[in-house]
Amino acid sequence: MNAAELEPPIRIETTLAPPIGMAALGAALVLAVIAGALHPAIRALVVFAVAFPALWIVVVTALTHSTARALRSAGAKLPSHMHAMESFRLTYTLANVGQAFPAVGVLTNPRFSSGEVKLDSAPWAALPVLEAGRAGTSSWDVTANRRGVMLVGPFRASVELPGSAIRSTAVFQEVYTVNVLPAEYHLAPFVDTLLAGRHVAVGRYLKLPAATDEYVGAREYRPGDAPKLIHRVLSLRALDPDQFYEREFQDPSREDLSLVLDTSPPIDGDDLLHRYRLEKAICFVAALCRMFAARRLTVRFVYQRAPHEVVMLRVRPLDSDLNRLERELMRADLRGNRVTLGRVVRDEVRRYGAAVIFVSLRPRELVEQQRLAMVTLTPDHLPVFTREVVHE
Amino acid sequence: MKQWLRRADPGFYRDEPRVLLAKAQVPRYSLEAQAEARLNVMAADRTLYFATALVALGAFTIAICAGALDPRTNWLTISAFAVLAVVAPNALPSLSQMRPHGAASARKLAGVSLVAVAVALLVSEHLHPIPSAVLLGALTAGACVFGVQAIGRISSLHPQIVTYLAFTALLVVCAYTFAFNAAAAALRVPAEIVALAVAYLGICIMAGRIRRAEFVARPNGGLSIPQSIVPLLERSHDHAVICWLI
């Protein structure tokens, strides 16, 4: 172990043993001394009777305190990000830099906080014996159900030798951050019916690709396709001599469809139900974007992050874009408003026409939304397309 | 359309109201549950039982001045401490069983104390009235059980208090001997020092076993106040963070 990498505790918290026990013991000691002082013939017995418990408690108490001060933190291992409803293994390593005595019966305990939720009473993991100059590791399995930023720490290590008058707890101030991303959903296979007639790239008006288009793959030849775009190598390899393959091109600077998430707070006062629907909608949006990315579609994701802040993200079929989307969804909350949302939806429909998917938090579409050429997913629709939550 | 949705995902419509109504819940591992688990571990620990018996035997030896007390003239002292020495090691296991089987455990304790009183009667020169002997045994056993129950309630939050109270009890016995039987005690000082050392060793072992019970009876799961928002289809835990021991 490198001593420079070990963190000392920022403070030692001392908890006294129950006063009633110590008071009773003190009174009994005094009583024994008084009773035995009048009889010199049994002085040796009196001295032994009084000295042993007093010495034992003093020595053990001093050892408890010095052991706690000799503890050092060698750090914790945990992931920097995870998905909600998943588990990870948290390990925390403690070292004993004392010279002579081992640390016996060390209990370690982490603290978790996620938003306003704080878990101070996580289970104590025990290190039975931590020899001088050695390190020991405690492990926990942690499941995070709530998306957001979870803080792990500070860590505490408690020592209380049998008979000690105090319990010494060393507090280590390290705090680690874990980004808990939205839970991963599996979507039902027929979810791509949402794309029926919505894909912006359906149908090409120009036979030949423009300079900005990129090759994205090959498909079977359809009557009317440009002969210049036939994929010669694939067509020669085809078993059927009459079968041809056509090269596909796509403009990478243009999104294929738009996905709008409703984050406006409820107007009917049922905040709990609305929040529940928001959580479902967020997980569904993340799963939908992953599914679109698997189909090599580029999505323009739009939502209102704050009353005067509309966020637009371009989610290409890349891990970096998907990760950025999940980190953004991790912080999404009910901070939008209906007016801005309506304007955003109209703008998107004006740009993308029918290739707009609006994920709403209300059970029924509004009248003005019904007139727009987009698909609206209400909370009643989401369970139809959702198959299961992914978690080990 | 809604009828079709209800048929397609009945679980969604059945469980969603329950999830939304989930408010704060009582943690699974409360302090009382931990204390109960700790008491059961301690009651089943044979090493703790023998350590307590060592302490009781040492205290009894000191109380009778290592045999220097005349049993015929000091019948009261010897019989009372005999009852305590027999009942004390059995009190903790009986305490843990008292809750579900109160009457049976009380009868067992009463029987043990009567046996101790009967043995003391046999070595006594004077024929004391049997009712007074039975009353003495019952009072002593009752005091011991009451004391153990009181200790049990306190030790549920602070297990190590048992160590301090064991020291206290031993010192009280010593003080009693020093005050009332010093002359007899002076005849067998080395033997009494040995008995006291054995008793202190027993207390040290008791302290270690109680600490072990604290480790064994730790909860293996920690729960937070639930977030009451659970994504669709996963409803096994309505909690934001769950931490488990490995």
Interface residues (C-beta under 8 A of the other chain):
Chain A: A17 P18 I20 G21 M22 A24 L25 A27 A28 L29 L31 A32 I34 A35 G36 L38 H39 A41 I42 A44 L45 V46 F48 A49 V50 F52 P53 W56 A84 M85 R89 L90 G105 L107 P110 F112 S114 G115 V117 K118 L119 S121 A122 P123 W124 A125 A126 P128 S139 W140 D141 V142 T143 A144 N145 R146 M150 E160 L161 P162 G163 S164 P182 A183 Y185 L272 L273 R275 Y276 E279 K280 C283 D380 H381 L382 P383 V384 T386 E388 V389 H391
Chain B: M1 K2 L5 A8 D9 F12 E16 V19 L20 P27 Y29 I154 H158 Q160 I161 T163 Y164 L165 F167 T168 A169 L170 L171 V172 C174 A175 Y176 F178 A179 A182 A183 A185 A186 V189 E192 I193 L196 A197 Y200 C204 A207 G208 I210 R211 F215 R218 P219 N220 G221 G222 L223 S224 I225 Q227 S228 I229 V230 P231 L232 L233 E234 H237 H239 A240 V241 I242 C243 W244 L245 I246
